Amino acid sequence: MGEKREDKRLLWLDFGKAAGILIVLLVHAQCALGAVTFYGGMFYMPVFFVAAGYTYRQRAGESFGDFIKKKAKRLLVPYLGSSVFLWLFFWVKDSLLMGNPVDLKWLSVFGIFYSRNQMYTVSYPKENPVLLDVLNAPLWFLTALFLTYLWYEIVQRSKKKMLWLAAGAAASLLWHYCTELLLPWSLDAVPYFACFMAAGEEFRERELEKLLGELWFLGILVVVFLFSSNLNGSVNLSLGNYGHFMVLCLLSGTAGSLLIFAAGMWLEKRAGWMIRLSSLVGQQTLGILCFHMFLYMFLQTAARLLGCQEGLTKAVMVLGSLIVLTAAGSFIHEKQGRKRE
């Protein structure tokens, strides 16, 4: 398996990301599906950090500046591009067309630069306005992932990797339990998110993929996942809500990610068509993350005009955005590939 990593996509990894983005869509469509959304909520963000750690490589001779440029192109350009597009759309819709062009939606502009849904955790007793209010709420993840990559690269270049990783995680825990303020670009949570990346890289380095086919190991993961999830309660990483204990959030997020990867491996052997289909979705998660809420607005309106009930409306929103954005992303990717050739 190690020789294939460099020249072949890992379909089970794409499946994990596809499962994660599907839970994101369900949650943002306000689908209350009981165990699906509760347990899915434990891993739907961590799975992307674990996958990032699994695919992380230090390239020989690559400077830190080159690493920053590469990740900025991959994450910050889409963040700024989609944020500006959404801000302009709603400025034209809500201000310009209403005859009030001087209303520049400054809170929305501030939210784009701050890149957090709110400045304080949900338990903050005073006014806590929504900052990412132009259907760009999911975009906090892009800046968080960018800084997590940077922090993880710094840790990797140090001689005491585990010490720095532990110190960073301790700083995140200390900040969380001492203040309700959420720092811009998820600075308060970045060292904590890096622990998910470390778990993913450790999983690859020790070549533990084979264990995901062992029933005894899967049994342990299931027990750890269910125990930590139920004991910790619901989480919302975008708002600094880690449940009752941040350590349990780390356990449930990592165990849940590995279980969904195991499901992908099982499907890869038994349902090739399904894993290939999910791989298409997994390759387009960035575009889906950026624009699904924007597309929701149109799909919801269309479904209601057609007289669809609430359940069907939500299904149209989720499946419609998944299909449209996956197809659009695949078309753009294929077109760019042809240009390179």
C-alpha positions as CSV (number, residue, x, y, z in Angstrom):
1,M,0.0,0.0,0.0
2,G,2.9,2.3,0.7
3,E,4.1,2.3,-2.9
4,K,0.7,3.2,-4.2
5,R,0.2,6.3,-2.1
6,E,2.2,8.6,-4.4
7,D,0.6,7.7,-7.8
8,K,-2.9,6.5,-6.9
9,R,-5.7,8.1,-5.1
10,L,-6.7,6.4,-1.9
11,L,-10.4,5.9,-2.5
12,W,-11.1,5.0,1.2
13,L,-9.6,8.4,2.2
14,D,-11.8,10.2,-0.4
15,F,-14.8,8.2,1.1
16,G,-14.0,9.5,4.5
17,K,-14.0,13.1,3.2
18,A,-17.2,12.5,1.3
19,A,-18.8,11.2,4.4
20,G,-17.6,14.2,6.4
21,I,-19.0,16.7,3.8
22,L,-22.3,14.9,3.7
23,I,-22.7,15.3,7.4
24,V,-21.8,19.0,7.0
25,L,-24.6,19.3,4.4
26,L,-27.1,17.5,6.6
27,V,-26.3,19.7,9.7
28,H,-26.4,22.9,7.7
29,A,-29.7,21.9,6.2
30,Q,-31.0,21.5,9.8
31,C,-31.7,17.8,9.3
32,A,-32.3,16.2,12.6
33,L,-31.5,12.5,12.0
34,G,-30.9,11.3,15.5
35,A,-27.9,9.1,15.7
36,V,-26.7,10.0,12.2
37,T,-26.2,13.7,12.9
38,F,-25.2,13.2,16.6
39,Y,-22.4,10.6,15.9
40,G,-21.6,12.1,12.6
41,G,-21.1,15.4,14.3
42,M,-18.2,13.9,16.3
43,F,-16.0,13.3,13.2
44,Y,-17.3,15.4,10.3
45,M,-14.7,18.1,10.9
46,P,-11.9,16.0,12.5
47,V,-11.9,13.6,9.6
48,F,-10.5,16.4,7.3
49,F,-7.6,17.1,9.8
50,V,-6.9,13.4,10.2
51,A,-6.9,13.0,6.4
52,A,-4.6,16.0,6.1
53,G,-2.2,14.4,8.5
54,Y,-2.3,11.1,6.6
55,T,-1.4,12.8,3.3
56,Y,1.1,15.3,4.9
57,R,4.7,15.0,3.6
58,Q,7.8,17.0,4.2
59,R,9.4,17.6,0.8
60,A,13.1,17.6,0.7
61,G,14.5,21.0,0.0
62,E,11.2,22.8,0.3
63,S,11.5,26.0,2.2
64,F,9.0,27.2,4.7
65,G,8.1,30.1,2.5
66,D,7.4,27.8,-0.4
67,F,5.2,25.6,1.9
68,I,3.2,28.7,2.9
69,K,2.7,29.8,-0.7
70,K,1.5,26.3,-1.7
71,K,-1.0,26.1,1.1
72,A,-2.1,29.7,0.7
73,K,-2.9,29.0,-3.0
74,R,-4.8,25.9,-2.0
75,L,-6.8,27.3,0.9
76,L,-6.6,31.1,1.2
77,V,-7.3,31.9,-2.5
78,P,-10.6,30.0,-2.4
79,Y,-11.4,31.5,1.0
80,L,-10.9,35.1,-0.2
81,G,-12.4,34.5,-3.6
82,S,-15.6,32.9,-2.3
83,S,-15.9,35.3,0.5
84,V,-15.7,38.4,-1.8
85,F,-18.1,36.8,-4.2
86,L,-20.7,36.2,-1.5
87,W,-20.2,39.6,0.1
88,L,-20.7,41.3,-3.3
89,F,-23.7,39.2,-4.1
90,F,-25.5,40.2,-0.9
91,W,-24.3,43.8,-1.1
92,V,-25.9,44.1,-4.5
93,K,-29.0,42.2,-3.4
94,D,-29.6,43.9,0.0
95,S,-28.0,47.3,-0.5
96,L,-27.5,48.4,-4.1
97,L,-30.9,47.1,-5.5
98,M,-32.7,48.5,-2.5
99,G,-31.3,51.9,-3.2
100,N,-28.9,52.1,-0.3
101,P,-25.4,51.5,-1.8
102,V,-23.6,53.1,1.1
103,D,-24.6,50.2,3.3
104,L,-21.4,48.2,2.8
105,K,-22.2,45.5,5.4
106,W,-19.2,46.3,7.5
107,L,-19.9,43.5,10.0
108,S,-19.7,41.0,7.2
109,V,-16.4,42.6,6.0
110,F,-15.1,42.3,9.6
111,G,-16.3,38.7,9.7
112,I,-14.3,37.8,6.5
113,F,-11.1,39.2,8.1
114,Y,-11.8,37.6,11.5
115,S,-12.9,34.3,10.0
116,R,-15.0,33.1,12.9
117,N,-18.7,32.7,13.1
118,Q,-18.7,34.6,16.3
119,M,-16.2,36.3,18.6
120,Y,-17.2,34.4,21.7
121,T,-18.3,30.8,22.5
122,V,-22.0,30.0,22.6
123,S,-22.1,30.3,26.4
124,Y,-21.1,34.0,26.3
125,P,-23.8,35.9,28.2
126,K,-23.6,39.2,26.4
127,E,-24.2,40.2,22.8
128,N,-22.5,37.8,20.4
129,P,-23.4,38.7,16.8
130,V,-22.9,36.4,13.9
131,L,-19.9,37.6,11.9
132,L,-19.9,35.2,8.9
133,D,-23.5,36.2,7.9
134,V,-23.4,36.1,4.1
135,L,-23.8,32.3,3.8
136,N,-20.1,32.0,4.3
137,A,-20.2,30.4,7.8
138,P,-18.5,27.2,6.8
139,L,-15.4,29.1,5.4
140,W,-13.9,29.4,8.9
141,F,-12.5,25.9,8.3
142,L,-10.2,27.0,5.4
143,T,-8.3,29.5,7.5
144,A,-8.2,27.1,10.4
145,L,-6.8,24.4,8.2
146,F,-4.2,26.8,6.7
147,L,-2.9,27.8,10.1
148,T,-3.0,24.2,11.3
149,Y,-0.8,23.2,8.3
150,L,1.6,26.0,9.2
151,W,1.8,25.1,12.8
152,Y,2.3,21.4,12.0
153,E,5.1,22.3,9.6
154,I,6.8,24.3,12.3
155,V,6.5,21.4,14.7
156,Q,7.9,19.0,12.2
157,R,10.9,21.2,11.5
158,S,11.7,21.3,15.3
159,K,14.0,18.8,17.0
160,K,11.4,18.2,19.7
161,K,8.3,17.5,17.8
162,M,6.2,15.8,20.5
163,L,7.2,18.4,23.1
164,W,6.0,21.3,20.8
165,L,2.8,19.4,19.9
166,A,2.0,18.8,23.5
167,A,2.8,22.4,24.5
168,G,0.5,23.7,21.8
169,A,-2.3,21.4,22.7
170,A,-1.9,22.5,26.4
171,A,-2.1,26.2,25.3
172,S,-5.4,25.5,23.4
173,L,-6.8,23.7,26.5
174,L,-5.7,26.6,28.8
175,W,-7.2,29.2,26.5
176,H,-10.5,27.4,26.1
177,Y,-11.0,26.9,29.9
178,C,-9.8,30.4,30.8
179,T,-11.7,32.6,28.4
180,E,-14.8,32.6,26.1
181,L,-13.0,34.7,23.4
182,L,-12.5,33.0,20.1
183,L,-9.4,34.2,18.3
184,P,-9.3,35.2,14.6
185,W,-8.5,32.4,12.2
186,S,-9.1,29.8,15.0
187,L,-5.7,30.7,16.5
188,D,-6.9,29.4,19.8
189,A,-7.8,26.0,18.4
190,V,-5.0,25.5,15.8
191,P,-2.6,23.6,18.1
192,Y,-5.5,21.4,19.2
193,F,-6.5,20.6,15.6
194,A,-2.8,19.7,14.9
195,C,-3.3,16.7,17.2
196,F,-5.8,15.3,14.7
197,M,-3.2,15.8,12.0
198,A,-0.6,14.0,14.2
199,A,-2.9,11.1,14.6
200,G,-3.4,10.8,10.8
201,E,0.4,11.0,10.2
202,E,1.1,8.5,12.9
203,F,-1.5,6.1,11.4
204,R,0.3,6.3,8.1
205,E,3.9,6.1,9.4
206,R,3.1,3.0,11.4
207,E,1.2,1.5,8.5
208,L,-1.8,0.7,10.6
209,E,-4.2,0.5,7.6
210,K,-4.2,-3.3,7.9
211,L,-5.6,-3.0,11.4
212,L,-8.8,-1.5,10.0
213,G,-9.6,-4.9,8.6
214,E,-9.2,-6.6,12.0
215,L,-12.4,-7.2,13.9
216,W,-10.7,-6.8,17.3
217,F,-9.3,-3.4,16.4
218,L,-12.6,-2.2,14.9
219,G,-14.3,-3.4,18.1
220,I,-11.9,-1.3,20.2
221,L,-12.5,1.7,18.0
222,V,-16.3,1.3,18.2
223,V,-16.1,1.1,22.0
224,V,-13.9,4.2,22.2
225,F,-16.0,6.1,19.8
226,L,-19.3,5.4,21.4
227,F,-18.0,5.8,25.0
228,S,-16.3,9.1,24.3
229,S,-19.1,10.5,22.2
230,N,-21.9,9.8,24.6
231,L,-19.8,10.9,27.6
232,N,-18.7,14.1,25.9
233,G,-21.9,15.2,24.3
234,S,-22.5,17.3,21.1
235,V,-19.6,19.4,19.8
236,N,-19.3,22.4,17.4
237,L,-15.7,23.2,16.7
238,S,-16.5,26.3,14.7
239,L,-17.9,27.9,17.9
240,G,-15.3,26.5,20.3
241,N,-17.7,23.9,21.7
242,Y,-15.7,20.7,22.4
243,G,-18.4,19.1,24.5
244,H,-17.6,18.4,28.2
245,F,-14.0,17.5,27.7
246,M,-11.5,18.4,25.0
247,V,-9.6,15.2,25.4
248,L,-12.8,13.2,24.8
249,C,-13.5,15.3,21.7
250,L,-10.1,14.3,20.4
251,L,-10.7,10.6,21.1
252,S,-14.2,10.6,19.5
253,G,-13.0,12.6,16.5
254,T,-10.0,10.4,15.8
255,A,-11.8,7.1,16.4
256,G,-14.8,8.2,14.3
257,S,-12.5,9.2,11.5
258,L,-10.7,5.8,11.5
259,L,-14.0,4.0,11.6
260,I,-15.3,5.9,8.5
261,F,-12.0,5.1,6.7
262,A,-12.5,1.4,7.6
263,A,-16.0,1.6,6.1
264,G,-14.4,3.0,2.9
265,M,-11.9,0.1,2.8
266,W,-14.7,-2.4,3.2
267,L,-16.7,-0.8,0.4
268,E,-13.6,-0.6,-1.8
269,K,-13.5,-4.4,-1.8
270,R,-17.2,-5.0,-2.1
271,A,-18.9,-2.1,-3.8
272,G,-16.5,-0.5,-6.3
273,W,-19.1,1.6,-8.0
274,M,-20.1,3.2,-4.7
275,I,-16.5,3.9,-3.6
276,R,-15.7,5.5,-7.0
277,L,-18.8,7.7,-6.8
278,S,-17.9,8.8,-3.3
279,S,-14.4,9.5,-4.4
280,L,-15.7,12.0,-6.9
281,V,-17.4,13.8,-4.0
282,G,-14.3,13.5,-1.8
283,Q,-12.2,15.2,-4.4
284,Q,-14.6,18.2,-4.5
285,T,-15.1,18.9,-0.8
286,L,-13.5,22.3,-0.9
287,G,-15.9,23.7,-3.5
288,I,-18.9,22.0,-1.8
289,L,-17.8,23.5,1.5
290,C,-17.6,27.0,0.0
291,F,-20.8,27.2,-1.9
292,H,-23.4,24.7,-0.5
293,M,-25.1,27.2,1.7
294,F,-25.4,29.7,-1.2
295,L,-26.9,27.0,-3.4
296,Y,-29.2,26.0,-0.5
297,M,-30.9,29.4,-0.8
298,F,-31.9,28.7,-4.4
299,L,-32.8,25.1,-4.0
300,Q,-34.9,25.8,-0.9
301,T,-36.8,28.5,-2.8
302,A,-37.4,26.3,-5.8
303,A,-38.6,23.3,-3.7
304,R,-41.0,25.5,-1.7
305,L,-42.4,27.0,-4.9
306,L,-43.1,23.5,-6.1
307,G,-45.0,22.8,-2.9
308,C,-42.5,20.3,-1.4
309,Q,-42.9,19.4,2.2
310,E,-40.1,20.3,4.7
311,G,-38.5,16.9,4.6
312,L,-38.4,16.7,0.8
313,T,-37.2,20.3,0.7
314,K,-34.2,19.4,2.8
315,A,-33.5,16.4,0.7
316,V,-33.5,18.5,-2.4
317,M,-31.1,21.0,-0.8
318,V,-28.6,18.3,0.3
319,L,-28.7,16.0,-2.7
320,G,-29.0,18.9,-5.2
321,S,-26.0,20.8,-3.9
322,L,-24.0,17.6,-3.6
323,I,-24.7,16.7,-7.2
324,V,-24.4,20.2,-8.7
325,L,-21.2,21.2,-6.9
326,T,-19.5,17.8,-7.4
327,A,-20.3,17.9,-11.1
328,A,-19.1,21.6,-11.4
329,G,-15.9,20.9,-9.5
330,S,-15.2,17.8,-11.6
331,F,-15.8,19.7,-14.8
332,I,-13.4,22.5,-13.8
333,H,-10.8,20.0,-12.6
334,E,-11.0,18.1,-15.9
335,K,-10.8,21.3,-18.0
336,Q,-7.7,22.5,-16.0
337,G,-6.1,19.1,-16.5
338,R,-6.6,19.4,-20.3
339,K,-5.0,22.8,-20.3
340,R,-1.9,21.5,-18.5
341,E,-1.6,18.8,-21.2
